Amino acid sequence: MTPYIQVATTVADQTSAEQLATVLLEKKLAACIQIAPCTSMYRWQGKVEQGMELVCTIKTRGDLFPLLCRTIQAHHPYEVPEILATPVLAGAENYLEWMENELVPGSEDQD
């Protein structure tokens, strides 16, 4: 397994997605963020809701997750944003190397 993860969050509109992506890229907490439309159905405050959202898939390193999570929460328009991480089991060596070069250098304590 690699030290990399993909983190998913959703936002309601393109402007919010691009603003969040810009912050994460400028802070080098993400190497790449893909923004794609989706239909979300969920339960919120006792009611089933449905709406169009944009999924932001964030490519990063696992040790950056605590800071990434705090940064997403600080800049996210939702009261309770989705922030879910999944491990990257494997990847093309040159892509993973590129990712590493685009992220904040690793250290023992990223918190």
C-alpha positions in Angstrom: 0.0 0.0 0.0 1.1 3.5 -0.8 1.1 6.5 1.7 -1.4 8.2 -0.5 -5.2 8.7 -0.1 -8.1 10.1 -2.0 -10.5 12.3 0.0 -14.0 13.0 -1.2 -16.1 16.0 -0.3 -19.2 17.5 -2.0 -20.3 21.0 -2.5 -23.4 22.6 -4.0 -21.9 24.7 -6.8 -18.9 25.2 -9.1 -17.8 28.4 -7.4 -17.6 26.6 -4.0 -15.7 23.7 -5.6 -13.2 25.9 -7.3 -12.6 28.0 -4.2 -12.0 25.0 -2.0 -9.8 23.4 -4.6 -7.7 26.6 -4.9 -7.1 26.8 -1.2 -6.0 23.1 -1.0 -3.7 23.4 -4.0 -2.2 26.7 -2.8 -1.4 25.1 0.6 0.0 22.1 -1.2 -2.4 19.8 0.8 -3.6 18.3 -2.5 -1.7 17.4 -5.7 -4.9 17.2 -7.8 -8.6 17.7 -7.3 -11.2 16.4 -9.7 -14.6 18.1 -9.7 -17.5 16.1 -11.1 -21.3 16.4 -10.9 -23.5 14.0 -9.0 -27.0 13.5 -7.7 -27.0 13.1 -3.9 -29.7 11.6 -1.8 -29.4 11.7 2.0 -31.2 12.1 5.2 -30.9 15.6 6.8 -32.7 16.8 9.9 -35.2 14.0 9.7 -36.1 14.4 6.0 -34.9 12.6 2.9 -33.2 15.2 0.6 -32.1 15.1 -3.0 -30.0 17.5 -5.0 -27.3 18.1 -7.5 -23.8 18.5 -6.0 -20.2 18.4 -7.2 -17.9 15.7 -5.9 -14.4 16.9 -5.2 -11.9 14.0 -5.3 -8.7 15.1 -3.6 -5.4 13.4 -4.2 -3.1 13.7 -1.2 -0.9 11.8 1.4 -2.3 10.2 4.5 -0.1 12.2 6.9 -1.7 15.4 5.6 -5.3 14.2 6.3 -5.7 16.0 9.7 -4.6 19.3 8.3 -6.5 18.8 5.1 -9.6 17.9 7.1 -9.3 21.1 9.2 -8.8 23.2 6.1 -11.8 21.7 4.3 -14.0 22.4 7.4 -12.7 25.9 7.7 -13.5 26.7 4.0 -16.5 24.5 3.4 -20.0 26.0 3.0 -21.9 23.1 4.6 -22.6 22.7 8.3 -21.5 19.1 8.2 -19.4 18.5 5.1 -18.6 15.0 3.8 -14.9 14.3 4.3 -14.1 10.6 3.6 -10.7 9.2 2.9 -9.9 6.0 1.1 -6.4 4.5 0.7 -4.6 4.4 -2.6 -3.4 0.8 -2.7 -1.2 1.2 -5.8 -0.6 3.6 -8.6 1.6 4.3 -11.6 5.1 5.1 -10.2 5.5 8.3 -12.2 2.1 9.6 -11.1 2.8 8.9 -7.5 6.2 10.6 -7.8 4.5 13.6 -9.4 2.0 13.7 -6.5 4.7 13.6 -4.0 6.5 16.5 -5.6 3.3 18.6 -5.5 2.5 18.1 -1.8 3.9 19.7 1.3 7.1 17.7 2.3 6.4 14.9 4.7 7.4 15.2 8.4 6.9 13.3 11.6 4.1 15.5 12.8 1.8 17.3 10.3 -0.8 18.2 13.0 
